[in-house]
Amino acid sequence: MNLPNDISSCHKLLQKQEARIKILEEQVSIIPILLKKIEELEARLNQDSQNSHRPPSSDGLKKKPAFPRSKGKKRGGQQGHKGKTLEMIEVADHYNFHDPSYCKCGEDLSEVIKHIHQRRQVFDIPSADLEVTEHLVRACICPRCKQQVSGTFPDGVKSRAQYGDRVKTLAVLLNVSYKIPYAKVKRFFGDVFGYELNESTQISIQKKCHQLLARSEEVIKTKLIASPVNHFDETGIRVAGNNSWLHDCSNALYTYLFAHPKRGKKAMNSEYSILPNYEGWAIHDCWRSYFLYKNCQHAVCGAHLLRELQALIEQKSSWADRMRDLLLYAYDRSTQGTSIALDFKTISRQYDRICKMADEEEPPPEYRYQGKRPKQSKGRNLLDRLILHKQAVLAFAKQDMVPFTNNVAERDVRPAKIKLKVAGSFRTFEGAKRYARIQSFISTVRKNQFNVFNELFATFGGYNFLTAPGGAK
């Protein structure tokens, strides 16, 4: 009999079987983790401006409107939209008369009196030549004391050859507002005017403009501090190869930007920030540093919340779908000029019910390490914010002056991102500060519907619409 050998073979088979069972158990436990990881990666791949904080420019050809379009509206300009069609003016700079020479019958019409039959106007750029003004100081001998007395140059004329204020204005406008790098501005001046504006000269011009706009910046800050509603935002910028932040405070008429190495309370408590002195409504994107300021009232941007809810909806979240519908309902009522004060209690109760539903639907926090923050799903994180900041989320539904979105601030920081795409980064922190102040002024000028070139030109002359006597209202 081979009984011992059979027992040994069975024992080996049992060991192999146990090892396989152990491997299967490990695989079964790993599969849910892998499936969850795949879902997270797929959700990340499917992110766009509709379900995340990515900018619309990242959507490519699949861009969609931020909010559902109103039904029944036609494409293009809506009724009441002010057009920009080129219109004829009363008095032209030049007149060219086109007279008939002969009639069809052969009669000579050169001596016949003519009248204006039709008018057409051509708007064109004048000849692109720099206009050179020479300043000559003359002297004379005083007939009484026999001393030579000479005139003096104007205050702004200090060099043997220098650029005038219009050249300075155009250089600042091209670099700051139109995001054209120094090298290309230099090439532009060479191609158009025949004079290449050196990069060092452009930097000196911007430094001068930055100094002259100091009073204008103080006026803007004063107006914003007194405003009942302001929008706040911040965006990352690259300065000398390092990460920094551009902070924004703005409303419908004024824009204030400042650059700082930090994003949170160090920047917001700095001498440049207006948050410590502001007592109105602060509209922002729920960045927790804003809530440290108890002197003002807070409202959260609804557009950010809708994007986060949309991401959860795409993962089959039912509570996110209901919350999105509730916020859009309140938003729709507010945009139609319909008071929702009577509905606010109903909206508030429905809000609480949805949050309770979300608490049951979202997985609980995972406490992995003692003393560490628990790991939570994105839905749970959003729910915590919706519960904690309920009053800020629904502020637009209770206060007529509070808007639903923070789009004003979003639009005011977007030019900085475009500039970084073109130029890459700011070379120095001083350059970032100059950009922030000049861009603040340019944005404010546009909001008040003044001509940007004229106001920058006036600034080089010592005043603008903000600093002139009887200026900003």
Sequence and secondary structure as in RCSB ss.txt:
>XXXX:A:sequence
MNLPNDISSCHKLLQKQEARIKILEEQVSIIPILLKKIEELEARLNQDSQNSHRPPSSDGLKKKPAFPRSKGKKR
GGQQGHKGKTLEMIEVADHYNFHDPSYCKCGEDLSEVIKHIHQRRQVFDIPSADLEVTEHLVRACICPRCKQQVS
GTFPDGVKSRAQYGDRVKTLAVLLNVSYKIPYAKVKRFFGDVFGYELNESTQISIQKKCHQLLARSEEVIKTKLI
ASPVNHFDETGIRVAGNNSWLHDCSNALYTYLFAHPKRGKKAMNSEYSILPNYEGWAIHDCWRSYFLYKNCQHAV
CGAHLLRELQALIEQKSSWADRMRDLLLYAYDRSTQGTSIALDFKTISRQYDRICKMADEEEPPPEYRYQGKRPK
QSKGRNLLDRLILHKQAVLAFAKQDMVPFTNNVAERDVRPAKIKLKVAGSFRTFEGAKRYARIQSFISTVRKNQF
NVFNELFATFGGYNFLTAPGGAK
>XXXX:A:secstr
  HHHHHHHHHHHHHHHHHHHHHHHHHHHHHHHHHHHHHHHHHHHT  TTTSS  GGGGGGG   SS   TT  S
SS TT         SS S        B TT  B TTS                          EEE TTT  EEE
    TT  SSS   HHHHHHHHIIIIIS   HHHHHHHHHHHHS    HHHHHHHHHHHHHHTHHHHHHHHHHHH
T SEEEEEEEEEEETTEEEEEEEEE SS EEEEEES SSHHHHTSTT  GGG  SEEEE   GGGGG  SSEEEE
 HHHHHHHHHHHHTTT HHHHHHHHHHHHHHHHHHTT   TTTHHHHHHHHHHHHHHHHHHS   B  STTS  B
  HHHHHHHHHHHTHHHHTHHHH TTS S  HHHHHHHHHHHHHHHHH SBSSHHHHHHHHHHHHHHHHHHHTT 
 HHHHHHHHHTT  TTTSTT   
